[in-house]
Amino acid sequence: MAMGMTQETSRQGMTDGHGRRIDYLRISVTDRCDLRCRYCMAEKMQFMPRRELLTLEEIAIIADRFIARGVRRIRLSGGEPLVRRDLPELARRIGRHLGSGTLDELTLTTNGTQLATHAEALHDAGIRRINVSLDSRDPATFAHVTRGGDVGAVLDGIAAAQRAGIAIKINMVALRGVNGHEIPDMLAWCDAQGLDLTLIETMPLGEIDEDRMDRYLPMHEALADVRQVYALSPIPHRTGGPARYFGVEGMRVKLGMITPLSHNFCADCNRMRLTAQGRIYMCLGHEDHVDLKTAFREGGAGAVDSLLDRALAAKPARHDFVIDGVHAPATRRHMSVTGG
C-alpha cells in the first residue's frame, strides 16, 4: 500500500493522509454482550471464538504503542466490556499512563448491567468518566429494545458509579416510534441526577432482524420535539468525541448530539478503532482494516508501528452511511464488533 504523508513524531501525534490529527483510540475488548439491543445486533448472534481474541495483556501492550505514537485518549468498549473477565485489571494497566502524563484520559462505554460490581475498581484504575447506554427508563420499553434487559440493574450501576466518584453520561439512541417521545423526560431526569445526555442516530452497521429505516429518527426531528419543551443553545463543550453540545435553559445538564447521517462529523475525525480480534479499523463506516494481531504475534510490539503508518495512510475522508430502505448496511460488521 502506498504511504501517505510523513508521520509526525510521537510528541506531536499521528496525522492521517487528510491532515487530521489522530489522538483517540477506541478499544473493543469483546464483541459479546449480555443484552441484544435491536438496533445493534441480531437476536441470534454468532460471536467470535474466544481463542481468536487478543489477550488482555496483548491489548495493553498494543495500547502502549498507540500511546507512544501520540494517542492521548483511550476508550474501552465492546460489545459489553464488563463481560470480559479482568477488565478492571486492563484498565489499571493502561491507566498507569495517566500518572506519567502520557495519557490524558481513559474512559469506558458500558450498558451498565454489571457496573455496580465494578465501579470502585474502575475508579481505582483511573477511569473518571463513563458513558452508559440507556435508551429508556421505562421497564417495558427497555426490555423491548434490549430483548429482555432489566433497567433496574442499569440504574443501580449508574448510582454505584456516581458514589465511586465517576461522572456519567447517558447515551440514548433515538428510535422513531419507540423512545422518541421520552427524550424530554430523559433530559429532565439526567439533570436531576447530575448526568449529561447524548442523543445518537442509529447507524447502518450489520444485518439486524428489523428494517432500520422504520426506526431511524433524524436528529433535527428529535431536537424539534425537545425545543417544544426546553430552550437550547449551542455551547463549545468538547470531550474528544464527535458529539456537538447544547446547553439547556434552567438546567445543569449538557445535551450532546451524535449525527453520523444527518450531519456527519468526518472532517474532524480524530480516532481509530482496535477490535478484540486485533484489527485496526480506520473508519466505523468502512470494512477496510489492518490485521494487527498476526503481525504483533509474529513480530512483537515493534511490528505495530509500520502497521499504524499503513492504517493512517488508508484512513478514508468520510464514511458511507446511508439509511434509505434500499441500500444494504455500510458494513457487514455489527456495532458490537467495533463499539460505535
C-alpha positions in Angstrom: 0.0 0.0 0.0 1.3 3.4 -0.9 2.3 5.6 2.1 0.6 8.9 2.8 2.2 11.9 4.3 5.3 11.6 6.5 4.1 10.7 10.0 4.8 13.1 12.9 6.9 12.2 16.0 5.1 10.7 19.0 5.4 14.1 20.8 3.4 15.7 18.0 1.0 12.8 17.5 -0.1 10.9 14.4 -1.6 12.6 11.3 -3.5 10.9 8.6 -3.4 11.4 4.8 -6.1 14.1 5.1 -4.3 16.2 7.7 -6.3 15.1 10.7 -4.5 14.5 13.9 -5.3 11.1 15.3 -5.0 11.1 19.1 -8.0 9.0 20.2 -8.2 5.2 20.3 -11.3 3.1 20.9 -10.6 -0.4 22.0 -13.4 -3.0 21.7 -12.3 -5.7 24.2 -15.1 -8.1 23.2 -17.9 -8.5 20.7 -20.0 -10.3 23.3 -22.8 -8.6 25.2 -25.4 -9.6 27.8 -28.1 -7.6 26.0 -29.4 -7.9 22.4 -30.4 -4.4 21.5 -32.5 -4.4 18.3 -30.6 -1.7 16.5 -27.2 -3.2 17.4 -27.4 -6.9 16.6 -29.5 -9.8 15.5 -31.2 -11.8 18.3 -29.2 -14.9 17.5 -25.7 -13.5 17.1 -22.7 -15.6 16.3 -19.8 -14.2 18.4 -16.1 -14.7 17.7 -14.5 -17.7 19.3 -12.6 -16.6 22.4 -9.4 -18.2 21.0 -9.4 -15.6 18.2 -9.3 -12.6 20.5 -6.4 -10.7 21.7 -5.5 -11.4 25.3 -5.8 -8.5 27.8 -2.0 -8.5 28.1 -1.7 -8.1 24.3 -4.3 -5.3 24.3 -2.3 -3.5 27.0 1.0 -3.8 25.1 -0.7 -2.6 21.8 -2.2 0.3 23.7 1.3 1.2 24.9 2.4 1.5 21.3 -0.5 3.8 20.4 0.3 6.0 23.4 3.9 6.1 22.3 2.8 7.3 18.9 0.7 10.2 20.4 -2.7 8.8 21.3 -3.9 10.9 24.3 -7.4 9.4 24.9 -8.5 5.8 25.1 -12.0 4.5 25.5 -12.7 0.8 26.4 -15.8 -0.6 24.8 -17.4 -3.8 23.5 -19.8 -5.4 22.9 -20.1 -5.1 26.7 -16.6 -4.6 28.1 -17.5 -5.7 31.6 -18.4 -9.2 30.5 -14.7 -9.7 29.8 -13.0 -11.1 32.9 -10.4 -8.9 34.5 -11.4 -5.8 32.5 -10.6 -3.6 35.6 -7.0 -5.0 35.5 -6.7 -4.0 31.9 -7.9 -0.5 32.8 -5.3 -0.4 35.6 -2.6 -1.4 33.2 -3.5 1.3 30.7 -4.3 3.8 33.4 -0.8 3.9 34.7 -0.1 6.2 31.7 -2.4 8.8 33.3 0.0 9.2 36.2 3.0 9.7 33.9 1.2 12.3 31.8 1.5 10.4 28.6 -2.3 9.7 28.5 -4.9 12.4 29.2 -7.9 10.3 29.7 -9.1 6.7 30.0 -12.9 6.2 29.7 -15.4 3.4 29.3 -18.7 2.8 27.4 -21.0 0.2 29.0 -24.6 -0.9 29.1 -24.4 -0.6 32.9 -25.8 -4.0 33.8 -22.6 -5.0 35.6 -21.4 -1.6 36.6 -22.5 -1.8 40.2 -20.0 -4.7 40.7 -17.0 -3.0 39.1 -17.5 0.7 39.7 -15.0 1.0 42.6 -12.3 -1.0 40.7 -12.8 1.1 37.6 -12.3 4.3 39.6 -9.2 2.9 41.3 -7.8 2.2 37.8 -8.1 5.9 36.8 -11.4 6.0 35.0 -13.3 9.2 35.8 -15.9 9.3 33.0 -18.2 6.5 31.8 -20.8 6.5 29.1 -23.8 4.3 29.9 -26.2 3.2 27.1 -29.7 3.8 28.3 -32.4 4.1 25.6 -35.4 4.2 28.0 -36.1 4.3 31.7 -39.5 2.6 31.2 -39.1 -1.1 32.1 -41.2 -2.4 29.3 -39.7 -0.2 26.6 -36.2 -1.1 27.9 -37.0 -4.8 27.9 -38.3 -4.5 24.3 -35.3 -2.6 22.9 -32.8 -4.9 24.7 -34.7 -8.1 24.2 -35.2 -8.8 27.9 -32.9 -6.5 29.8 -33.6 -5.2 33.3 -33.4 -1.4 33.5 -33.2 -1.6 37.3 -29.7 -3.2 37.1 -28.5 -0.3 34.9 -29.9 2.3 37.2 -28.2 0.6 40.2 -24.9 0.6 38.2 -25.2 4.3 37.4 -25.8 5.1 41.1 -22.8 3.0 42.2 -20.5 4.7 39.7 -21.6 8.1 40.9 -20.9 7.1 44.5 -17.4 5.9 43.4 -16.7 9.4 42.0 -17.2 8.7 38.3 -19.0 11.2 36.1 -21.8 9.5 34.0 -23.1 10.5 30.6 -26.1 8.7 29.2 -26.1 7.6 25.6 -29.6 7.3 24.2 -30.2 6.0 20.6 -33.2 7.9 19.3 -35.7 5.5 17.7 -38.8 6.5 15.9 -42.0 5.1 17.4 -40.1 3.6 20.3 -38.5 6.2 22.6 -38.5 9.5 20.8 -41.3 10.8 23.0 -39.2 10.0 26.1 -36.4 12.4 25.3 -37.7 15.4 27.2 -38.3 13.3 30.3 -34.9 11.7 30.0 -33.3 15.1 29.8 -35.1 16.2 33.0 -34.2 13.0 34.8 -30.5 13.4 33.8 -30.5 17.0 35.1 -32.0 15.9 38.4 -29.4 13.1 38.7 -26.4 15.2 37.8 -25.8 13.4 34.5 -25.3 14.6 30.9 -27.2 13.2 28.0 -26.2 12.4 24.4 -28.7 11.5 21.7 -27.4 9.3 18.9 -28.8 8.5 15.5 -29.0 4.8 14.7 -26.2 3.6 12.3 -26.4 1.1 9.4 -23.9 -1.5 10.7 -24.5 -5.2 10.1 -27.7 -7.0 9.3 -30.3 -7.0 12.1 -33.8 -8.5 12.3 -35.6 -5.3 11.5 -35.6 -2.5 8.9 -33.6 0.4 10.3 -35.5 2.8 8.1 -38.6 2.1 10.2 -36.9 3.3 13.4 -34.4 6.0 12.1 -35.2 9.3 13.7 -33.1 12.2 12.3 -31.7 14.4 15.0 -33.4 17.5 13.7 -36.8 15.9 14.3 -35.8 14.8 17.8 -34.5 18.3 18.5 -37.7 19.9 17.3 -39.6 17.9 19.9 -37.2 18.8 22.7 -37.3 22.5 21.8 -41.1 22.5 22.3 -40.3 21.9 26.0 -36.8 23.4 26.5 -34.8 26.3 25.2 -31.4 25.0 23.8 -28.3 26.9 22.8 -25.0 25.6 21.3 -22.0 25.5 23.7 -18.3 24.9 22.9 -18.0 21.9 25.3 -15.9 19.0 23.8 -14.9 15.6 25.2 -12.7 14.4 22.3 -15.5 12.5 20.6 -17.9 13.5 17.8 -20.8 15.0 19.8 -22.0 18.6 19.4 -23.3 20.0 22.7 -26.2 22.3 23.7 -26.9 24.0 27.0 -30.5 23.7 28.3 -32.0 26.9 29.8 -32.5 26.5 33.6 -30.6 23.2 33.7 -27.1 22.0 34.5 -27.3 19.1 32.1 -25.4 19.3 28.8 -27.2 17.8 25.8 -25.0 16.2 23.2 -25.9 15.1 19.6 -24.1 12.5 17.6 -25.4 12.7 14.0 -23.5 10.3 11.7 -26.1 10.5 9.0 -27.9 13.9 9.1 -24.8 15.9 9.9 -21.6 13.8 9.7 -18.5 14.7 11.7 -15.9 13.1 9.4 -13.9 16.3 8.8 -12.9 16.3 12.4 -12.4 12.6 12.9 -9.5 12.0 15.3 -9.8 8.3 16.0 -9.0 4.7 15.2 -10.6 1.5 16.5 -8.9 -1.6 17.7 -11.2 -4.7 17.8 -10.9 -7.6 20.2 -9.8 -9.7 17.1 -6.8 -7.4 16.7 -7.9 -5.5 13.7 -7.5 -1.7 13.3 -10.5 -0.1 11.6 -9.7 3.3 10.4 -13.4 4.3 9.9 -16.5 3.0 11.5 -18.3 3.0 8.2 -15.8 1.1 6.1 -14.7 -2.6 6.0 -11.0 -1.7 5.3 -8.8 -2.8 8.2 -5.3 -3.7 9.1 -4.6 -7.1 10.8 -2.5 -6.1 13.8 -2.9 -9.4 15.8 -0.9 -11.6 13.3 1.9 -9.1 12.9 2.1 -8.5 16.6 2.3 -12.2 17.5 4.9 -12.8 14.8 7.0 -9.6 15.2 6.2 -8.2 18.7 5.5 -4.6 19.6 8.0 -3.4 17.1 5.7 -4.6 14.3 2.9 -2.3 15.4 4.5 1.0 14.2 4.7 0.1 10.5 1.1 -1.1 10.5 0.0 2.1 12.2 1.6 4.0 9.3 -0.4 1.9 6.8 -3.6 2.5 8.7 -3.0 6.2 8.8 -2.4 6.3 5.1 -5.5 4.3 4.4 -7.9 6.2 6.6 -10.7 7.5 4.3 -12.0 11.0 4.2 -15.5 10.0 5.3 -17.9 7.1 5.9 -20.5 5.7 3.6 -23.5 5.5 5.9 -27.0 5.5 4.2 -30.3 4.6 5.6 -33.0 4.6 2.9 -34.6 1.2 2.9 -32.7 0.4 -0.4 -29.0 0.2 0.4 -27.5 -2.6 2.4 -25.8 -1.7 5.7 -22.5 0.1 5.2 -20.6 -2.8 6.7 -21.3 -6.5 7.5 -19.7 -5.8 10.8 -22.2 -5.3 13.7 -21.8 -2.3 16.1 -20.8 -4.8 18.8 -17.5 -5.6 17.0 -16.1 -2.1 16.9 -18.0 -0.5 19.7 -19.5 2.5 18.0 
